[in-house]
Amino acid sequence: MIERTERTVTIESSAKVESSTGKAANIPLANERTDAANADHRELEQPRSRFSDPIIVMLIAALCCLLWGSAYPSIKLGYVAFHILPADIASKYVFAGYRFSLAGILLLLLYRVGFRRRLKLSGREWASLSILGVLQTGLQYMFFYVGVANTTGVKGSIMNATTTFFSVVLAHFIYKNDKLSRNKVIGCVLGFIGVIIVNFHADLLTFSFSFTGEGFIIMAALVFSITAIYAKRLTAAIDVMMITGVSLLVGGLVLTLLGLSLGGRVTHFTWESTMNLVYLALLSSVAFCLWNVLLKYNKVGKVSVYNFLIPIFGALLSALFLGETIWEMKNLVALVLVSVGIYLVNRVRIDRSLGTLRE
């Protein structure tokens, strides 16, 4: 989330990928667009439901962002609950592997039992999803789980928002119908300024940046943005829930095996630590499913605009559960800039879906 992403992966987010920006956590993916006209036509065909009610959309979208934002403090609390030391990178990989393997299994079970869909793919499709799992879940969270351990939850939640801005820039060079607009440029500039500001000390005179902390968070965001483009192409032929479930499961297994081979162990299972692990797995699955329900009954822009809440919830929950400081002026300024930047980038999509592009 993503966390897109644990933005995700599932993206972490369908909203970001369908609009060719590819966002965490842990965010859904959408069907491939061949051109802007077809995309607009499809969005006009959204079925009506109580899930189209603006209040319901706001509440459910906010809940999804709350879940994705809660991943930052939850991961750090999980390290404490499982007695994983700061320098024990291998055990962090095992911890991440357990989480995403369980999340993938839950999604695939829901896909097979809840939606009664067959888990049937061609050999080439299985190979494509396996590659996606290794890169988008495995590689991304190799960076992310180490980065989160070496920075504060507040900084991590703000800096991981760079996923959105990387995605916007990449989309400009890859997709003909998703070029940089004035709103997108302003949003990206504000967002990156916010990321720079949050790395200063309170006096705004000393710059604090750790490559294995903040640097790894940025690397994770960049990996997700790149792999989301590949994932978007797969949605042309494969169901999004299948893609996400297999990707999480494969990536989780890779992280688990890698961590175990490096000597990592996660053995301190108590009620507290087990509930932490289950919650982390569920937040990815539940947020993904709820977000997809909203996308089924609403235009993409109407839903994706709420992504600006993820860093806000991440920072607030880190302050609440980890006792971190959020009320420093530089943190507040950075949080506002990043959130406004995300809002502006997604606001363009709302205007386009209404048929009037305002920049």
Long-range contacts (C-beta under 8 A, 24 or more apart in sequence): 1-25, 1-26, 1-27, 1-68, 1-71, 1-160, 1-284, 1-287, 1-310, 2-26, 2-27, 2-68, 2-71, 2-144, 2-160, 2-163, 2-224, 2-310, 3-68, 3-71, 3-72, 3-75, 3-144, 3-160, 3-314, 4-68, 4-160, 4-163, 4-224, 4-310, 5-68, 5-160, 5-163, 5-224, 5-310, 6-68, 6-71, 6-144, 6-284, 7-68, 7-160, 7-163, 7-224, 7-307, 7-310, 8-68, 8-224, 8-284, 9-136, 9-137, 9-140, 9-224, 9-244, 9-247, 9-248, 9-251, 9-284, 10-244, 10-247, 10-248, 10-284, 10-287, 10-288, 11-224, 11-228, 11-231, 12-68, 12-224, 12-284, 12-288, 13-291, 13-304, 13-307, 14-240, 14-291, 14-292, 14-295, 14-300, 15-291, 15-295, 15-300, 15-301, 15-303, 15-304, 15-307, 15-346, 15-349, 16-164, 16-167, 16-228, 16-304, 16-307, 17-228, 17-231, 17-232, 17-235, 18-232, 18-295, 18-300, 19-171, 19-178, 19-300, 19-301, 19-304, 19-346, 19-349, 20-171, 20-174, 20-175, 20-177, 20-178, 20-232, 21-164, 21-167, 21-168, 21-170, 21-171, 21-178, 21-345, 22-167, 22-170, 22-171, 22-224, 22-225, 22-226, 22-227, 22-228, 22-229, 22-231, 22-232, 23-163, 23-164, 23-167, 23-224, 23-225, 23-228, 23-304, 23-307, 24-68, 24-71, 24-160, 24-163, 24-224, 24-310, 25-68, 25-71, 25-284, 25-287, 25-310, 26-68, 26-71, 26-283, 26-284, 26-287, 26-288, 27-68, 27-288, 27-291, 27-307, 28-240, 28-244, 28-288, 28-291, 28-292, 28-295, 29-228, 29-231, 29-232, 29-234, 29-235, 29-240, 29-243, 29-244, 30-232, 30-235, 30-240, 30-295, 30-300, 31-235, 31-236, 31-240, 32-232, 32-233, 32-235, 32-236, 33-177, 35-177, 36-177, 36-352, 39-177, 40-352, 40-353, 40-355, 43-299, 43-300, 43-353, 46-296, 46-297, 46-298, 46-299, 47-296, 47-297, 48-297, 49-297, 51-293, 51-294, 51-296, 51-297, 51-298, 52-297, 52-298, 57-294, 57-298, 57-302, 57-303, 58-306, 60-290, 60-293, 60-294, 61-291, 61-294, 61-303, 61-306, 61-309, 62-306, 62-309, 63-287, 63-290, 64-287, 64-290, 64-291, 64-294, 64-306, 65-306, 65-307, 65-309, 65-310, 65-313, 66-309, 66-313, 66-317, 67-283, 67-286, 67-287, 68-283, 68-287, 68-310, 68-313, 68-314, 69-157, 69-309, 69-310, 69-311, 69-312, 69-313, 69-314, 69-315, 69-316, 69-317, 70-283, 70-313, 70-314, 70-317, 71-280, 71-283, 71-314, 72-148, 72-153, 72-156, 72-157, 72-160, 72-314, 72-317, 72-318, 73-153, 73-314, 73-317, 73-318, 73-320, 73-321, 73-322, 74-276, 74-279, 74-280, 74-283, 75-145, 75-148, 75-280, 76-148, 76-149, 76-153, 76-318, 76-322, 77-276, 77-321, 77-322, 78-273, 78-276, 78-277, 78-280, 79-149, 81-268, 81-270, 81-272, 81-273, 81-276, 82-266, 82-268, 82-269, 82-273, 82-276, 83-268, 84-266, 86-149, 86-150, 88-264, 89-146, 89-262, 89-264, 90-258, 90-259, 90-260, 90-262, 90-263, 90-264, 91-259, 91-264, 91-265, 91-266, 92-145, 92-146, 92-149, 92-259, 92-264, 93-142, 93-145, 93-255, 93-256, 93-258, 93-259, 93-262, 93-264, 94-255, 94-256, 94-259, 94-260, 94-264, 94-265, 94-266, 95-145, 95-259, 95-266, 95-277, 96-141, 96-142, 96-144, 96-145, 96-252, 96-255, 96-259, 97-252, 97-253, 97-254, 97-255, 97-256, 97-257, 97-258, 97-259, 98-252, 98-256, 98-266, 98-277, 99-252, 99-277, 99-280, 99-281, 99-284, 100-137, 100-141, 100-248, 100-249, 100-251, 100-252, 100-255, 100-281, 100-284, 101-248, 101-249, 101-252, 101-253, 101-256, 102-252, 102-277, 102-278, 102-281, 103-248, 103-252, 103-280, 103-281, 103-282, 103-284, 103-285, 104-244, 104-245, 104-246, 104-247, 104-248, 104-249, 104-250, 104-251, 104-252, 105-245, 105-249, 106-281, 106-282, 106-285, 107-241, 107-244, 107-245, 107-248, 107-285, 107-288, 107-289, 108-242, 108-245, 108-246, 108-249, 110-241, 110-285, 110-289, 111-239, 111-241, 111-242, 111-245, 115-241, 117-239, 117-241, 117-242, 119-242, 121-238, 121-242, 125-234, 125-237, 125-238, 126-246, 128-234, 129-234, 129-238, 129-242, 129-243, 129-246, 129-247, 129-250, 130-246, 130-250, 131-230, 132-227, 132-230, 132-231, 132-234, 132-243, 132-246, 132-247, 132-250, 133-246, 133-247, 133-248, 133-249, 133-250, 133-251, 133-254, 134-250, 134-251, 134-254, 135-223, 135-227, 135-230, 136-223, 136-224, 136-227, 136-228, 136-230, 136-231, 136-247, 136-251, 137-247, 137-248, 137-250, 137-251, 137-252, 137-254, 137-255, 138-250, 138-251, 138-254, 138-255, 138-258, 139-223, 139-227, 140-220, 140-223, 140-224, 140-227, 140-251, 141-220, 141-251, 141-255, 142-255, 142-258, 143-216, 143-217, 143-219, 143-220, 143-223, 144-216, 144-217, 144-220, 146-212, 146-216, 147-212, 147-213, 147-214, 147-215, 147-216, 147-217, 147-219, 147-220, 148-217, 149-213, 150-210, 150-212, 150-213, 150-216, 151-210, 151-213, 151-214, 151-217, 152-318, 152-322, 152-324, 153-314, 153-315, 153-317, 153-318, 153-319, 153-322, 153-324, 154-198, 154-314, 154-315, 154-318, 154-319, 154-324, 154-325, 154-326, 154-331, 155-198, 155-199, 155-213, 155-214, 155-217, 156-214, 156-217, 156-314, 156-318, 157-310, 157-311, 157-313, 157-314, 157-315, 157-318, 158-194, 158-195, 158-198, 158-311, 158-314, 158-315, 158-331, 158-334, 158-335, 158-338, 159-195, 159-198, 159-214, 159-217, 159-218, 159-221, 160-217, 160-220, 160-221, 160-311, 160-314, 161-191, 161-194, 161-195, 161-221, 161-310, 161-311, 161-338, 161-339, 161-341, 161-342, 162-191, 162-192, 162-195, 162-217, 162-218, 162-221, 162-222, 163-221, 163-224, 163-225, 164-191, 164-307, 164-341, 164-342, 164-345, 165-191, 165-192, 165-341, 165-345, 166-221, 166-222, 166-225, 167-225, 167-228, 168-345, 170-225, 170-226, 170-229, 171-229, 174-229, 181-348, 181-357, 181-359, 182-359, 183-344, 183-345, 183-347, 183-348, 183-358, 183-359, 184-344, 184-345, 184-348, 186-341, 186-344, 187-340, 187-341, 187-342, 187-343, 187-344, 187-345, 188-341, 188-345, 189-341, 190-337, 190-338, 190-340, 190-341, 190-344, 191-337, 191-338, 191-341, 191-342, 191-345, 192-341, 193-337, 194-333, 194-334, 194-335, 194-336, 194-337, 194-338, 194-341, 195-334, 195-338, 197-330, 197-333, 197-334, 197-337, 198-330, 198-331, 198-334, 198-335, 200-330, 201-330, 202-328, 202-329, 202-330, 204-330, 240-292, 241-288, 241-289, 241-292, 244-288, 248-284, 299-350, 299-353, 300-349, 300-353, 301-346, 301-347, 301-348, 301-349, 301-350, 301-351, 301-352, 301-353, 302-350, 302-353, 304-346, 304-349, 305-343, 305-346, 305-347, 305-349, 305-350, 307-342, 307-346, 308-339, 308-340, 308-342, 308-343, 308-346, 309-339, 310-342, 311-335, 311-338, 311-339, 311-342, 312-339
